[in-house]
Amino acid sequence: QSFSFRTFGPLRIERHFCGFGADQCPPLSPFEIIFNNPLDLESVDASVITAEPEIPNLRVQAFGNVLLIEGNTRGRTTYEVTISTALKDRFGQSLETEETVKFTTTEMPRFFTGPDSHFVTLDPSAKTPTFNIFSVNYDRLRVRAYAVQPEDWPLYLEFYRENSGRGDQELVPPGTQVLSDEFTIESLQDEMVETAIPLDDALGGETGHLIVIVDSAEKQ
């Protein structure tokens, strides 16, 4: 009669990588550390690691033998992550000593975005009505505004349906063009910034309705 059994070696780090193994590691990508043994989930929380520089909103989770680290990482930054001996595997074993691994983030892909609705109501009591956008790694953008009336709403929806996603083309919506300008963004490298685009000139100092299009100044 024979019996078989399996033993597990001392807990150790086998490898580590960023962004699910991709070549790029933009900010906000998860850091993954792979161990040789499955981890004890009850021993896993943010206190088992330290990061230099500090990672805001740090979150630490474990899945099997994977330690997943997430947070508000910055672009083009090298993080030294130290795992303490408080981390244990399912067999009660800890690392023999603290271990440090490094992750280097790449630049944040540039993008810009605005309100997530077709219809935006500006604050009528504001001294200067503004249309706000958020961007990363853009120094300037172009803004155009077209004066419209409520009865133009169906024409706008048709324009949106036909042109949504066609960012490489010059789009001309319904209405009368009342603004065409470039604006400079006080950008911070790899960080999202908010920019308020004033619309008082486009509205002529009155209330009214506008179709606003923001796109890359490089189109011109």
Phi, psi and omega in degrees: 000136182230155178230146177239149177206164183233138176248157180245139181285176177301148182295132178208161176274130178265318178195169177211150180200174184238147172065043178059032175087004181286160180292326181269151179224069180293161177307148181079357175291145178287148170262134180239136176237124184257128179254166180280340182238154173296143186269153174280110186298330182289342180269359187260120168201182185296342183285346183278353176229156168231144181235139177230117358292166182297144178254111178297149179054044182295134176227134182233128179226163177228141175224107182063243180257018184249129173257121184251126183241125181227157178169185182273075180283155180262159178283154175052048183225139175262123179255130172259115183252121181253128180258126184275168179284358176287341177287132182233158172266180183296345183259012176082008182270146177245167170298146181295324176216164174301143179233144182241131176236158184242143174229134178242119181278153175262187180288155176281128175303136183284144178198164171217154182210160179228205180300149182267023181228150175291334189237121182236129176258121179276158181289112182293342180270355181292141179298319177233115177292134182227152172249118189260135176233160178239137184214159176228127175061033170246133176266334180204153177220168178250144177231138173229145179225142181234126179284131181224173177242163180306326181290350177276357184304313178299323178295322178295316180298321177295317177301316181295315181299320184283337188242358180301129179088354181265061185290349182271002183242154176283117185260132179238106183275178174296163175104181180253126183291127181237357179206134172210110187203163170254149175227145181271139180252128176280076188280152172243131186307122175066015179241146178282133178234150177258135180234130179262121180262115182289139182240012184295322178293320180295328180270355179064027180076007181243176170278160181173194184232135181226146162260122183248129178238124176245128178213183184291135176292344181287349179292333186286000000 
